[in-house]
Amino acid sequence: MVAFEVPAIVPAAPQDNITDLLEQRVAATPDRALFSVPEQGRWRDITAAQFREQVIALAKGFVAAGLEPGDKVGFIARTTYQWTLVDFALFYTGAVMVPIYETSSPAQIQWYMEDSGAVALIAESGDHFARFDEVASELPNIRTVWQMHLGALDTLVAGGTGVTDEEIERRRTIANGDDIATLIYTSGSTGRPKGCVLTHSNFVELARNSARSLDEVVHMPGASTVLFITTAHVFARFISILDIHAGVRTGHEPDTRNLVPTLGSFKPTFLLAVPRVFEKVYNSAEQKAETGGKGKIFRAAAAAAIEHSTLLGEGKKIPFGLKLRFALFDRLVYAKLREAMGGNVKYAVSGSAPLGARLGHFFHSLGIHILEGYGLTETTAPATVNQATKSKIGTVGPALPGVGIRLGQDDEIQVRGINVFKEYWNNPEATAAAFDDGWFKTGDIGSFDTEGFLTITGRKKEILVTAGGKNVSPAPLEDVIRANPVVGQVVVVGDQRPFIGALVTLDPEMLPTWLANNGLPKDMSITDAAKNERVIAEVQTAVDRANKNVSRAESIRKFTILPTEWTEASGHLTPKLSIKRNVIMSDFATDVEELYTAPGAQTTNVSVAG
């Protein structure tokens, strides 16, 4: 059995909890800006000491309102400064947050609150409260609801002035490393969400070791980042805690439509994103160049960037001609893209799905080193991550310090170490099934190179077996197709079927620009576009590109473009934009069946040549 374990490089402190990270940061650099918040068109800094003061004031309010140590509190809100303020105030109170995705349905909210045994809820907006209100009668244990849009946080602070500092200190030090820090429910991509019990040590030890492993990223002079991924997800939640430990200045942007101007004004040094964000940046730049009649230049620049980075990665000499082209394109193309991302971004941490070597090399040549990592809610986010000083594009890096990775049966990735969760809440059967001799079974399939760099090759539960007995992993096919600007999402099908097929949706953001660039009405509806021959041909090119990487038996023979979107709101995507394969297969069962029963290649069902 192949295994790589990396010893922790920071001594464990089992008595410490997450609040100690803030206490130590304030003791070390009280005047360092830990956050910046938008205010009248500018960014106002909040120092470590000021943040701690606000945290304690809000914690006093929670205590005065009756919260007890160990109480579960639901929290539904967007990604803002107040999210982390509430998070740490609950830690200082001794309470346990149960984060709720801001797009969660009333039924999901009911399940999280009911299963966790929550006694209170904090809702940011009227819409958030309305969704809870639909199921409030089914949740008798919820005795208090605080509505932030009605000034609840200010009211709590005002009501807590009688609580002593000594009481907050007593409460914040109750928990040790083994105690529950938060209860995060899985995204539910493979069934009903399960509550993951993450301990204080999971966050503390992982933050301390990750900060050392990513020293060049989080300790570079003026290190700063903008969080725009939902902080209800463990990925952004962990980074927000890591930033406090490392002293990184953090801003927030809850609306990704404002991301470009936010990056331009905040000028972060590193970003946290999922691959879809990098795909959108690339595709938007390409289509914008096409609109301005410079599409050919952009594509040549992209090809030069990828070739340049690939040669560097292989340790080969850069030909003189490529050096000249690269220098020219750096002024004409790359510099503008860097400026669009704020001008200071040196690193980006990417997770949740494979980025792909093409985009990795492209951004690397822009001077942005994308460090791919891998992890799950059950591993407190990262288990592996590429390092600034040693990384391999196309891999998700080596194990973090304090973490072990091994390949079990069927090459399933298994994890143990400082980051692995304690248990599934109220679900001992699921907990027992998730472990093999102390190793957490991720359900993902991977491979190692000789240096322990991990590559993700698919999900064990998603392997398709065709009627001919061929095992097919859908992810590599889907990743290539999804990179096309007109494609929104794609699901490869074919389990127990005679051939591999695919369901495809269009990207409503990119589609109008692509249509205009190709001489078609930019206001064409998705329904009409799904039937348009030019659009179908563009999707076909994406399918053909994916098929080049696999054998004929694994290739997509037929696809259909659906006249709809898959979104988080529709229930077909998780908050980190991963597809809910089981839901899609159920909701679009008829469309899958038609791939195999409809005679010939209909308008939106195109056979692959050969």
N, C-alpha and C positions, 0 to 999 in steps of 0.2 A: 504494500500500500504506500503510495507516494505521499509524503507529508513534509511541510516546512513550518517550523515554529521559530519565532523570533523572540528572544528574551526581552522583558520589559527593561527600559533604560532609565526609568524613574522608580525609585523604591516605593512600594505600596504604603499607603497610609489608611488602614482600614477604619480608623476613627473619624476620618474626614467626610464631610458631605458637601453638596454643591455650593452651599452658602460660604464655605471656607475659600472657594476660588475667588469670590468677590471680596471677602475680607482681606485676603492676601494681596489682591490687586490694589485695593485702596491703601493698604499699608505701604506697598512698594511705590506706587505712582498716583497719589490722590488727585493730582491736578491734570493728569492725562485725560484727553477727550476719549471717552468710551463710546459715545453715541453722538450723532448729529441728527437734528430733526428739522424738517422744512418749516420755514417761518418767513412769510412775506417775501417769497422769491429767493431766499437765501437759506443757508444751513447754519443752525445754531448748535454749538457744541454743548454737550453735557459731560462733565468730568466724572471720573470714577467716584469721587467723594459725593458729588451731587446725586448721582444715580443711587448710591447706597442710602442717602438721606430720604430720597423719594420712596425707595423700596421699604424702608423701615416705617415711614409714615403710613403707607398703604397697608403694610402688615398689621400695624396697630389697629387700623380700621377693621380689618378682617377679624382680629381678635375681639374687638369690642362688639362686632356683629354676631359673635357666637361661634365662630369656626374653632374647632378643636384639632389638636394634632392627630393626624391620620384620616381626617375627613376628606372624602373625595369631592372635588369641585370640577364641574364641566366648564369648558371655556371655548366659545365660538367667536372668532374674530378674524379680521384680515391681518396681513403681515405689516405691523407698525411698531413703533417704539413701545407703545403701551402693552403690546403682547409680552415682550420680555420683562417689562416692569411688573406686570401681573404675575408672570411666571416666578420671578424671584421673590416677590412679596408673599406668594403662597409657600415657597420654600422656607422663608423666614418665619411664617406662621406655623409651619409644621404640617401643613395640609398637603394633599396629593392632587395635582392637576390631572384631569382627563381631557386632553385636547380634542376638539371637534373640528373637522374640516368645515370651512365657511360655506361650502356648497352642499353639505350634508342634508339629506331629506329629513322630514319629520320622523319617519320610521327609523332611520339610522340614529338620529338623536335619541329617540326613545330607547333603542337597544344599548347604546353607550351608557346612558344614565342608569338604566335599569340593571344591566349586567354588572356595572361597576359599584352600584350601591351609592351613587353620588347623593349628597344632601343639599347641594347648591349649584347654581348655574350663573355664569357671567356671559352676557350677550352684548356684542358691540353695537349692533344696529337694530332698528325696528323690524327689519325683515328677518334677522336671526331670531329675535324674540318670537315673532309670529309663527315661525316653524316649530319652535318649542311649544308654543301655546296650543298648537293643534293636538299635541299628545300629552299636555300637562296633566290632564285628568287621569292618565294611565301611570303617572309617576308620583305617587303619594309621598315618597321619601324626599322629594325636592321641597325643602321648606323655605328657601330663599332664592330669589332671582334678582341679580343686579344688572341693570340696563345702562351700558356705558353712554349711549347716545342721550340719555336723560340725566347725565352728570353723576352717575353712580360712584365713579372713582373719587371725585371731589367730595362727595357726601361721606364716603367711607373714611377718607383722610380727616375730614372735620370731626367725625364721630370717634376717632381713635386717639384724640389728644390726651385722654386720661389714662391710657395704657403706658406703663413704664418701659424704659429701655431694658431694664433687667428682665422683664417678662418676655420681651422679644428675644433677648439673648438666650434665655432658658429654652425657649421653643426652638430657636434655630439650631441649637446644639443637641436636641433630643436624638435626632436620627444619626446613625452611624452608616458606614459604607454598605452594610448588608441590607439596610432598610429600603423600602420602596420609595423611589423618587417621583415616578410618574407612571401612569397606566395609559399606554398608547395602543389604540386599536389598529390592527392591520388594515390595509386598504380594501380587503375583500375581493381581490382579483380572482381568487380561487374558492370562493364560498363565503359564509357568514364571517364577519370580522371577529378575530380573537383578541382579547386584551393581553398585551405583552407587559409583564412586570419588569420594568427597568429600575435598577438600583442606583443609589448615589454613587457607589464605586464604579458602576458601568460608565457613568459620565466623568467622574473625577479622574480615574486612572487613565481612561481613554483620552481625555483632554490633555492631561499632562504628558503622556507619551506621544500623542499626535503632534503636539506643539514642538517637541524636540525633533520628531521625524520631518516635520514641515517647517523647520526653523527659517529657511529662506523666504517662505511665503508669509508667515504670520509675524515674524520678527524683523522684516525688512524695515528700514527707516520710513516712518509715516504710513505703515500698513493700514489699509482701510478696505472696506467692502460694502456693497449694497445688497441687502437680502431682498429678493423678490419671490423666491419659492415660498410657499406657505409654511409658516413656522409651526403649524400643527403637525407637519411631517417631521419625522425623526432626523432627516438629513439637515434641514435648516435649523432645527432645534439644537442639535449637537453643535453646529457651527456657531450659533449665537452664544452658547456656553463656552466653547473654545475661545471665541473672540474676547470674552470677559477675562478668561484666564490669561490669555496672551497679551491683552492690552490693545486689541485691534479696534480702531474706530469704525463703528457700524452705522449705516443708514438703512432705510427701508423704503421700498416702493411697492405698495399693494396692487397697483394697476399696471400690468405689463405693457399696456398701450402707451404709457408714459416713460417706459424704460430708457429709451434713447436720450431724451432731454435730461432725465435724472442722472444717467451716467455722465453726460456732458458737464453737468454742474457739480456733481459730487467728486468725480475723477478718482474712482477706486483703484487700488493697486492689484486686487484680485477679485474674482467672481466665483459664485457658486451657481451652477446651472445643470440642467439636464440636456442631453444631446439635442433634443428638439429645438432648444433655444439657439444652439450653434447652427443647426440646419437652417433655421429661420433667418439668422444674420447673413449667412452665405447666400441663400436663395433671394433674399430681399436685395442684397447688393448686386447680384447677377441680373435680376429683373430690372433694377433701377438703371444699370449700365445699358441694358438692352433698350430701355425706353429712350435713353439719351443717344442712341446710335453707337454705343461703345461696347456692345456685347462681345464682339470679337476680341477687343483688347482685354476685357475682363477675363474671358476664358483662357486667353494666352497667359495672362498674369497668374491665373489659378494653376495652370499646368506647370508654369515655371516654379511657382511656390512649392508645389507638391514634389516636383523633381528635386529641387534644391534641398528641401528638408529630408527627403528619402536618402539622398547621397550622403548628407551629413550624418544621418542616423547609422548608415552602414560604414561610416569612417572612410568614405571614398573622397577623392579629390574633386573639387567643383571645376568643370571645364570653363575655360576663359569666356566662351560665348554665353554660357549660362550665367556667369558672374555679371556680365554686362546687361543681359536681359533682366536679371533679378534687380540690379541697381536701378534700372529705368523704371521697372514696375513698382519698385518700392516708393518712388516719388509720385508716380501716376495713380497707383491703386492702393497699395498696402497702407500708406500713410493716412489716407482718407478714412479707411476702415478703422485704423487705430484711434483716430480722432473721434470717430462716431461712437466709440466705446469709452470715451473719456480721456484718451491719450496716455493714461498711466498704467493701464492693465498689463501686468507682466505674467500673471498666472491665472488659471481658472481650474476649479475642481469640478469634475463632471462625474455624475453617477446616475443610477436607475436603469440605464440601458447602454449597450455598446455604442461608442461614438463613431467608430469606423476610422480606418487609417487615412482615408482621403481628407476628411475634415481635420484630423489631428495634425497632419503634415501642413495643410493650408494655414491654419492658425499659428502653427509653430514658426512658419516663415514670416508671419506678421509680427513676430516677437512676443506672441502670447503662448505660453507653455501650458497646454491643457493637461492636467494631471488626472487621468481617469482612475476612479476607485470603484470598489465593490462592497456592498453590504446590504443589510435588510433591517427592518424594524427590530427584529430579534437580536441583531448584533450592534444595536445602538448607532446605526448607520455604518461607518466604515469598518471593514475587516482588512481590506487591502487598499493601497493607494500608491501610485507612482510618486517618486520623490523628485524634487527640483534638480538635484545633482545626479540622479540616475533614474531614467525612465525609459520605457519602451512603448512607442506608439502602437496601438492595437492591442495592448494588454491592459489589465486593471492593476498592475503593479504587484509588489511583494506584500506579504503580511506585515501589518503594523507591529511595532514593538509591543510585546505582551499578548500577541495573538498567534494561534496556530491554525494552519489550513492543511487539510488532507483531502485526497480523492478516495471516496468509498466505492461501494458497488455501483457499477454502471458509470463510473467517473463522477459520481455526485460529490459536489463540494460540501465539505463539513468543516465546522469552525468550533474552536474552543479558546477560552482566554478571558481577558479582563472585560471584553465588550459583550459577552454573550449574556442574554437576558436570564432572569431567574426562573420564570415559569409563565405559563398561560393562566390568566386569572380565572379562578373557579373552574378549571378544566384540566384535571390531572391526567385524564386519558390522552388528550392532545399533547400535553407536556411529555408524557412517557413516550409517545409515538415519534416525537420530534428529535429524540436524542439516541445516539448509539454509543454506549460506553463513555458518556460525558461529552461527546461531540455533537453539536447541533447540525442536523441534516437540513441543508438549505433548499433542496429540491432543484438547484441549478446544477448544470453540468459544465465541467471545465477541463483545462489541461495546463500543465506547468512546462516552462522551459527549464533548462539546467540550473538557472540561477534563482528559481522560485518565483518568477513572474507568472501570474495567473492570467489565463485567457478564458473568457466565458463563451461557451459554445452552444448553450441552449438551456431550456428548462426540462427537467425530467418528465414532468407531467404533461408537457406540450409536445413531446415527440410523437410524430404521426407515423403510423405503419400502414403503408398502402396495401391494397388487395394483393399485390405481387410480393409483399413481404419486405419492401424497402423501408428502412427507418429514415425519416426526414425531420430535421430540426427546422422549424419555420423561421426562427429569429434571423438567421443570416440572409434569407430571401427578403424578409420584411424590411430589414434595415436598409438595404440597397434601394428598394422601391420607394420607401418613405422619404428618401433623400431628394426625390424629384420635386420641384417647386409646386406642381399642381396637385400632388398627392397629400392628403391629410393623414389618413391612417390606412393600414392594410392588415388583413388577417389571412394567413395561408391555411388552406383546408385540404383534406384528402385522407383522413384516417379511415382505413378499411374501404377506400374508394379505388377505382382503377387508375387514377392519375391525380396529380397535385393541381389544385385550383386556388383562386384568391378572390376575396372580397375587398374592394377598394373604395375609399371615400375621397372626395376632393377637398382641398384646403381653401376655405372661403376667404381667407386673408390674402393669399397669393394669387388666387384665380383671376381676379379682375385685371391685375397688372399683366399676367401672362396672356390673357385673352387680347388685351389691347396691343401687346407687343407682337401678337400673331394675327393681327388684322381682323379680330372678332369683336363683337360688342362687349365692352367691359362690364356691362350690367346684366349679362346673360345669367339666368338663374342656375343654381346647381342642378336642378332637374333637367334643364335643357342642355347644360354642359355635359352631363353624364351620357347624353345621347349623341353629342357632337363628334363627328368623325375626326376632326383635328385633335380634340382632347383625348379621344380614345387612342389615337396614334401616339400621342405623347406618353400616355400611360404604358402603351405597348413598348416604347423604347426603354422605359424604366424596368419593365418585366424582362425584356431581352437582356438588359445589363445584369440583372440579378441571375438570370439563367446561365450566363457565361461562367459563373463561379461554381456551378454544380453539375452533376451528371444528368443525363437525359431522364433517368428514372426519378430524379429529385426536382426536375424543372417544372415550372408552372405552365400547364398546357392551355388553360382557359381562365379568364377572369371576368368579373362583372363590376361595373362602376355603379355604386348605389347612389340614388338621388337624395341623400340625407347626410347628416353629420354625426360623428361619434364624439360626444363631449362628456365631461364630468357630469354636467347637469342632466344629460340624457341617460346617465347610468352606465355608459359604455367605456369610460376611462376612469382610472384612479386619479387622486389628486396630483400624483407625480407624472400624469399623462401616459401611464402604461395601460394597455388594452385589457379589458376584462373579457378574456377569451370565452369563458363559459357563458357569460351573459349574451355576448354577440352571437355565439353559436345557437343559443336558444331563440333570441329575438329574430334572427335572420336565417332560421332553418330552411324556410321556403326558398330563399335566394341560393343557399348552398345546394339544395336539392335540384334546382333548375340548372346549375352548372353541369350536372351529370345526366339530366333527363331531357333538356331542351334540344331539339334537333338542330344540328349544325351550329354555326357561330352567329348568334343574333347580334343586333346592333351593339349591345353593350357586353356581349360575350365573345371575346376575340380569341381564336385559337393561335397558339404559338407555332410559328413555322417550324417544320421539321419534326 
